Amino acid sequence: MTDRPIACTLSGSDAAARFAAIAALNLDALRTTRQSGLTLELDYDASALDRVREFVRLEQACCAFLDFEISEIPNHVRVRITAPKEAGVSAEALFQQFTAGAMAASPCGCR
């Protein structure tokens, strides 16, 4: 069991600004998403490495209950986000903030 509360510490306008920044990053650089249970993988274009690092740094500060891992892979950057088992079925809802704007660029949902 985690001793970290399953809650983001951002509120109000700070949360709205963060969600908008994530959506902008996703619109610009997110290539694929995969969710399996308590794990979400986000693959970004390699050109967004600095922005991805900043996104992860900020999220680690406000969502300490989630584990973040960045991997540099040829031609892209992968972010793996893992929720604690206590999140259970809520993981999908938790992960929605990280996929915002992902499919906005394409009406068919593909990239």
HELIX and SHEET records of a PDB file:
HELIX    1   1 GLY A   12  ALA A   29  1                                  18    
HELIX    2   2 ALA A   46  ALA A   48  5                                   3    
HELIX    3   3 LEU A   49  CYS A   62  1                                  14    
HELIX    4   4 LYS A   85  SER A   90  5                                   6    
HELIX    5   5 ALA A   91  THR A   99  1                                   9    
SHEET    1   A 4 LEU A  30  SER A  36  0                                        
SHEET    2   A 4 THR A  39  ASP A  45 -1                                        
SHEET    3   A 4 HIS A  76  THR A  82 -1                                        
SHEET    4   A 4 ASP A  67  ILE A  73 -1                                        
END                                                                             
